[in-house]
Amino acid sequence: MATQTKDKKSVLRRSALAYVGLYGLAYDRAQLRRRQAKDLTENLFENLSQKGETTVKQAEVLIKQAQKGAWKGYTNTADKVTEALPVPVKSKVNRLEDELSDLQAKLERMTKAATPKKAAKKTTAKKTTAKKTSAKKPAAKKAPIAVKTDAKPATPIVETVVKAEPVKAEAPVTAPKPAASEVKTPRHVPYFLDVKRYDPLANEDIVRKIVNHCGIALRSEDARYVACSDESERVTVRDSWLKRKLNLVGTDAELDKKVLEVCDLMQRDQKKNRVTFYYLLAKKDRKLDIL
């Protein structure tokens, strides 16, 4: 009996301990989950920030690749179209591009010069009106002066009439010439000035032809400059300019070396102007005459 009583007490005690241990286990698990939730909350903002920064960088890379692809496609298409044209048509196209650029510059100068001319005409009209108004007033006629030559009544009286002199019309006032600052410089001039830093004897007409060749691509910030650190950019210069435009013959490695030489020549320029870059490549191989 004593043994059975002892066993019952032992079972009850272990049951009570198991019940207490169950609470302890639940508490430990709750503490573990709280620590996990705390760590997740603390690192969530930082992880999202890093993810956002990575996404932005990837988007910038994709945008640059798309812009370079568009520029490469434009140059390839333009070169192919130019190559397909016969020689007389090519020269005519280049001449028409030059004439179009000159006409645009003249049109802009005429448009700016038209405003001050109109104002001058209005002022002149007002002045003319004022002159006309003053001219309309009749001049006071002087009474005829009777001069008696003799005291005898038989002698006739001689009358001297003084005539008023006609009013001279003033010369019309010409419109003032537009100031030099109002005349817009042609778009190739800034590129020509940049080329002269490397070649003081550069030909302005050749620079203008390079600008016309690049066309509207120069409006893009990425296409306006050559990124020597970008291999795909160097390949574009090699294929579109050296091969297609300058008709240079050689292996890709030899042509790549020519591009890198110009990169070294312009290494002081953080942004290497595309027109200057193309000019130096053509001058290096004595191809300026074919542009």
GISULLIN-V799531 format. One record per residue. N is the residue number from 1. RES is the residue in one small letter. D_CENTER is the distance of its C-alpha to the mean C-alpha in Angstrom with 1 decimal. Layout:
BEGIN
n: {N & N}
res: {RES & RES}
d_center: {D_CENTER & D_CENTER}
END
This chain:
BEGIN
n: {1 & 2 & 3 & 4 & 5 & 6 & 7 & 8 & 9 & 10 & 11 & 12 & 13 & 14 & 15 & 16 & 17 & 18 & 19 & 20 & 21 & 22 & 23 & 24 & 25 & 26 & 27 & 28 & 29 & 30 & 31 & 32 & 33 & 34 & 35 & 36 & 37 & 38 & 39 & 40 & 41 & 42 & 43 & 44 & 45 & 46 & 47 & 48 & 49 & 50 & 51 & 52 & 53 & 54 & 55 & 56 & 57 & 58 & 59 & 60 & 61 & 62 & 63 & 64 & 65 & 66 & 67 & 68 & 69 & 70 & 71 & 72 & 73 & 74 & 75 & 76 & 77 & 78 & 79 & 80 & 81 & 82 & 83 & 84 & 85 & 86 & 87 & 88 & 89 & 90 & 91 & 92 & 93 & 94 & 95 & 96 & 97 & 98 & 99 & 100 & 101 & 102 & 103 & 104 & 105 & 106 & 107 & 108 & 109 & 110 & 111 & 112 & 113 & 114 & 115 & 116 & 117 & 118 & 119 & 120 & 121 & 122 & 123 & 124 & 125 & 126 & 127 & 128 & 129 & 130 & 131 & 132 & 133 & 134 & 135 & 136 & 137 & 138 & 139 & 140 & 141 & 142 & 143 & 144 & 145 & 146 & 147 & 148 & 149 & 150 & 151 & 152 & 153 & 154 & 155 & 156 & 157 & 158 & 159 & 160 & 161 & 162 & 163 & 164 & 165 & 166 & 167 & 168 & 169 & 170 & 171 & 172 & 173 & 174 & 175 & 176 & 177 & 178 & 179 & 180 & 181 & 182 & 183 & 184 & 185 & 186 & 187 & 188 & 189 & 190 & 191 & 192 & 193 & 194 & 195 & 196 & 197 & 198 & 199 & 200 & 201 & 202 & 203 & 204 & 205 & 206 & 207 & 208 & 209 & 210 & 211 & 212 & 213 & 214 & 215 & 216 & 217 & 218 & 219 & 220 & 221 & 222 & 223 & 224 & 225 & 226 & 227 & 228 & 229 & 230 & 231 & 232 & 233 & 234 & 235 & 236 & 237 & 238 & 239 & 240 & 241 & 242 & 243 & 244 & 245 & 246 & 247 & 248 & 249 & 250 & 251 & 252 & 253 & 254 & 255 & 256 & 257 & 258 & 259 & 260 & 261 & 262 & 263 & 264 & 265 & 266 & 267 & 268 & 269 & 270 & 271 & 272 & 273 & 274 & 275 & 276 & 277 & 278 & 279 & 280 & 281 & 282 & 283 & 284 & 285 & 286 & 287 & 288 & 289 & 290 & 291}
res: {m & a & t & q & t & k & d & k & k & s & v & l & r & r & s & a & l & a & y & v & g & l & y & g & l & a & y & d & r & a & q & l & r & r & r & q & a & k & d & l & t & e & n & l & f & e & n & l & s & q & k & g & e & t & t & v & k & q & a & e & v & l & i & k & q & a & q & k & g & a & w & k & g & y & t & n & t & a & d & k & v & t & e & a & l & p & v & p & v & k & s & k & v & n & r & l & e & d & e & l & s & d & l & q & a & k & l & e & r & m & t & k & a & a & t & p & k & k & a & a & k & k & t & t & a & k & k & t & t & a & k & k & t & s & a & k & k & p & a & a & k & k & a & p & i & a & v & k & t & d & a & k & p & a & t & p & i & v & e & t & v & v & k & a & e & p & v & k & a & e & a & p & v & t & a & p & k & p & a & a & s & e & v & k & t & p & r & h & v & p & y & f & l & d & v & k & r & y & d & p & l & a & n & e & d & i & v & r & k & i & v & n & h & c & g & i & a & l & r & s & e & d & a & r & y & v & a & c & s & d & e & s & e & r & v & t & v & r & d & s & w & l & k & r & k & l & n & l & v & g & t & d & a & e & l & d & k & k & v & l & e & v & c & d & l & m & q & r & d & q & k & k & n & r & v & t & f & y & y & l & l & a & k & k & d & r & k & l & d & i & l}
d_center: {106.3 & 104.9 & 102.7 & 101.4 & 100.7 & 98.8 & 96.7 & 95.8 & 94.7 & 92.6 & 90.9 & 90.2 & 88.8 & 86.4 & 85.4 & 84.6 & 82.6 & 80.7 & 79.8 & 78.6 & 76.7 & 74.9 & 73.6 & 72.5 & 70.7 & 68.9 & 67.9 & 66.5 & 64.4 & 63.1 & 62.1 & 60.4 & 58.4 & 57.5 & 56.2 & 54.1 & 52.6 & 51.8 & 50.1 & 48.1 & 47.0 & 46.1 & 43.9 & 42.4 & 39.6 & 38.7 & 38.8 & 36.5 & 34.0 & 34.0 & 33.7 & 30.7 & 29.0 & 29.8 & 28.5 & 25.1 & 24.8 & 25.8 & 23.2 & 20.4 & 21.9 & 22.1 & 18.5 & 17.4 & 20.1 & 19.0 & 15.4 & 17.0 & 19.6 & 17.3 & 15.6 & 19.1 & 20.5 & 18.0 & 18.8 & 22.4 & 22.7 & 21.0 & 23.3 & 26.3 & 25.8 & 25.4 & 28.5 & 30.5 & 30.1 & 32.8 & 32.2 & 32.5 & 30.0 & 27.5 & 27.8 & 27.6 & 24.4 & 22.8 & 24.3 & 23.1 & 19.5 & 19.8 & 21.6 & 19.1 & 16.3 & 18.9 & 20.0 & 16.6 & 16.4 & 20.0 & 19.6 & 17.1 & 19.5 & 22.4 & 21.0 & 20.5 & 23.9 & 25.7 & 25.9 & 27.8 & 30.1 & 31.2 & 32.1 & 34.0 & 35.9 & 37.0 & 38.3 & 40.1 & 41.7 & 42.9 & 44.4 & 46.1 & 47.5 & 48.9 & 50.5 & 51.9 & 53.4 & 55.0 & 56.3 & 57.9 & 60.4 & 63.4 & 64.7 & 68.1 & 70.8 & 73.2 & 76.9 & 78.6 & 80.6 & 84.2 & 85.6 & 89.4 & 90.6 & 94.2 & 96.4 & 98.4 & 97.8 & 98.1 & 95.0 & 91.8 & 88.9 & 85.7 & 82.5 & 79.2 & 76.0 & 72.9 & 69.8 & 66.4 & 63.6 & 60.7 & 57.5 & 54.8 & 51.5 & 48.5 & 45.7 & 42.6 & 39.8 & 36.7 & 33.3 & 31.4 & 28.8 & 25.2 & 24.2 & 22.3 & 19.5 & 19.0 & 18.3 & 14.7 & 14.4 & 13.6 & 10.3 & 12.6 & 14.0 & 11.9 & 12.7 & 16.2 & 16.7 & 15.9 & 18.3 & 20.9 & 21.3 & 23.1 & 24.5 & 25.3 & 26.7 & 23.8 & 23.7 & 20.7 & 21.6 & 21.4 & 18.0 & 16.8 & 18.6 & 16.9 & 13.4 & 15.0 & 16.6 & 13.6 & 12.2 & 9.7 & 10.0 & 7.5 & 4.7 & 6.9 & 7.4 & 11.0 & 11.0 & 9.1 & 12.2 & 15.9 & 18.0 & 21.4 & 23.2 & 22.5 & 25.1 & 23.6 & 20.4 & 22.9 & 24.8 & 21.8 & 21.2 & 25.0 & 25.5 & 22.6 & 22.4 & 25.8 & 28.0 & 26.5 & 24.7 & 26.9 & 30.0 & 31.2 & 34.4 & 35.4 & 35.6 & 32.7 & 33.9 & 33.9 & 30.4 & 29.2 & 30.9 & 28.8 & 25.5 & 27.0 & 28.1 & 24.6 & 23.6 & 26.5 & 25.5 & 22.0 & 23.5 & 22.8 & 19.0 & 18.2 & 14.8 & 15.7 & 13.2 & 13.9 & 14.4 & 16.8 & 18.4 & 19.2 & 20.5 & 22.8 & 24.1 & 25.0 & 26.5 & 28.6 & 30.2 & 30.5 & 28.5 & 26.3 & 28.7 & 28.1 & 24.4}
END
